[in-house]
């Protein structure tokens, strides 16, 4: 499972989702990542973190699916909405 189901971020933002497994012991943690539609976010796994970079503004959420390579019926999903780039004042005040 992922620690968040939905996230809204600005173009250029880098953020993460925590991936957890149940049960936690003896887990094959290899996953395949798919995004739909493609091209709006970049993704990569780093340990149990799904690292996401917001690339391009979208009007509908991007669905990100992590599928277990060992058991393809096991999946975790989240949605990301990419907002227009934040203004310098939004970034400076931490409102991104």
Secondary structure, DSSP 8 states (H G I E B T S, - for coil): -BS-SEEEEETT-EEEEEB--SS-SS----EEEEEESTTSEEEEEETTEEEEEE-S--SS-EEEEEEESS-TT-EEEEEEEEES---HHHHHTT--
